[in-house]
Amino acid sequence: MTPNAQASLKRPRAVTLRFLAEPTDVNFGGKVHGGAVMKWIDQAGYACAVGWSGYYCVTVYVGGIRFHKPIFIGQIVEVNAKVVHTGTSSMHIAIDVFATDPRTAGRKTTTSCLIVFVAVDGGGDTVPVPAWLPESEEDKRLEQYAKHMARVRKEQDEGMSAAASDEG
């Protein structure tokens, strides 16, 4: 498919994964292990990034991960991923994880973060992604947050580089 034909397709902005938390996901405290949640976040983010870009994507950053509440075995887990900002080849994906007790229908937010993917071709070189433009006030707020976090990452990288050169 040509890039122009690809650009004309309506690309999905969001992906939701749903499944049951299983006994194999448990940690020593009897709750779902944080590493399992991080795996689900990466999977949902990947599916969202690939759906948006139409290319294989790699994770380049996961930041601000916040574990709000635990997930218990037998709860229905929902991982929502949506594009909130695009660069030339990068996509900032906001992730929210929810857990619902199927016996009571009680739903809670358990985890949230921002994850950045880059689209790459078969040789591993970055490729341009379709631009995403915010429409609602919430979209604009999320995009501003993603841009702010990109500036923070840049400042951190510059600070770490300066510190490393001071030690050398």
C-alpha positions in Angstrom: 0.0 0.0 0.0 1.4 3.4 -0.9 1.9 6.0 1.8 -0.8 8.2 0.3 -3.3 5.4 0.3 -2.3 4.5 3.8 -2.7 8.1 5.0 -6.3 8.2 3.5 -7.4 5.3 5.7 -9.2 6.1 9.0 -6.8 4.8 11.6 -8.0 3.8 15.1 -6.8 6.2 17.8 -7.6 3.9 20.7 -7.4 0.2 21.7 -9.0 -1.6 24.7 -7.9 -5.0 25.9 -10.1 -6.9 28.4 -9.4 -10.2 30.2 -9.5 -11.9 33.6 -6.6 -11.6 36.1 -5.4 -15.1 36.5 -3.6 -17.0 39.4 -0.4 -17.0 37.3 -0.4 -13.1 37.6 -0.2 -13.1 41.4 2.7 -11.8 43.5 3.8 -12.9 47.0 1.3 -10.5 48.5 -1.7 -12.2 46.7 -2.3 -9.4 44.2 -1.5 -9.1 40.5 2.2 -8.4 40.1 3.3 -4.9 38.9 5.4 -6.6 36.2 2.3 -8.3 34.8 0.5 -4.9 34.7 3.5 -3.3 32.9 3.4 -6.1 30.4 -0.3 -5.5 29.7 0.4 -1.7 29.4 3.1 -2.4 26.8 0.9 -4.8 24.8 -2.0 -2.4 24.7 0.3 0.5 23.8 1.9 -1.6 21.1 -1.5 -2.5 19.6 -2.5 1.2 19.6 0.7 2.4 18.1 0.7 -0.2 15.3 -3.0 0.5 14.6 -2.3 4.2 14.3 0.9 4.0 12.3 0.5 0.9 10.2 4.1 -0.1 11.0 5.9 -2.3 13.5 6.6 -0.1 16.6 9.1 -0.3 19.4 8.8 1.1 23.0 11.2 3.9 23.6 9.9 5.3 26.9 7.5 4.5 29.7 7.0 7.2 32.2 5.1 8.4 35.1 3.7 5.0 35.8 1.4 5.2 38.8 -0.1 2.3 40.6 -3.3 3.6 42.3 -5.0 0.4 43.5 -4.2 -3.3 43.4 -5.7 -5.8 41.0 -7.0 -9.1 42.4 -7.2 -12.5 40.9 -10.6 -13.0 39.1 -11.2 -9.3 38.4 -11.9 -8.2 34.9 -9.0 -6.1 33.7 -9.4 -3.4 31.1 -6.4 -1.6 29.6 -7.3 1.5 27.6 -4.6 2.9 25.3 -5.0 6.1 23.1 -2.8 8.3 21.0 -2.5 11.7 22.7 0.4 13.2 20.7 2.4 12.4 17.5 5.8 13.5 16.4 7.5 12.7 13.1 7.9 9.0 13.9 6.8 8.8 17.5 3.4 8.3 19.2 2.7 9.2 22.8 0.1 6.8 24.1 -1.9 7.4 27.4 -2.7 4.2 29.2 -5.3 3.7 31.9 -5.9 0.3 33.6 -9.1 -0.5 35.3 -10.3 -3.5 37.3 -13.8 -4.6 37.9 -15.1 -7.2 40.4 -17.5 -9.3 38.3 -19.5 -10.1 41.5 -20.3 -6.5 42.4 -19.5 -4.6 39.2 -17.4 -2.3 41.3 -14.8 -0.6 38.9 -11.7 1.1 40.0 -8.7 2.8 38.3 -5.6 0.8 39.1 -2.7 2.2 37.0 -2.0 5.0 34.6 1.1 6.1 32.6 2.4 7.6 29.4 4.3 5.4 26.9 6.1 6.4 23.7 6.5 4.2 20.7 8.4 4.8 17.5 7.4 3.3 14.1 10.1 1.5 12.3 10.5 -0.3 8.9 11.9 -3.8 8.3 15.5 -2.5 8.7 14.8 -0.8 12.0 14.9 2.7 10.7 12.2 5.2 11.8 9.4 6.0 9.5 6.9 8.9 9.6 3.5 8.4 11.3 0.2 10.0 10.5 -0.3 13.2 12.5 -2.9 13.2 15.2 -4.7 16.4 16.0 -6.7 17.0 19.3 -10.4 17.7 18.9 -11.8 18.0 22.4 -10.6 20.0 25.4 -9.6 16.7 27.0 -7.6 15.8 23.9 -5.8 19.2 24.1 -5.1 18.8 27.8 -3.6 15.3 27.2 -1.5 16.5 24.3 -0.1 19.3 26.4 0.7 16.8 29.1 2.5 14.6 26.5 4.5 17.6 25.2 5.4 18.7 28.8 6.7 15.2 29.5 8.8 15.2 26.3 10.4 18.4 27.5 11.1 16.9 30.9 12.6 13.8 29.3 14.9 16.0 27.2 16.0 17.9 30.3 16.7 14.7 32.1 18.7 13.3 29.2 20.8 16.5 29.0 21.4 16.4 32.7 22.5 12.8 32.7 24.8 13.4 29.7 26.4 16.4 31.5 26.9 14.4 34.7 28.4 11.5 32.8 30.9 13.8 31.0 31.8 15.4 34.4 32.7 11.9 35.8 34.8 10.9 32.8 
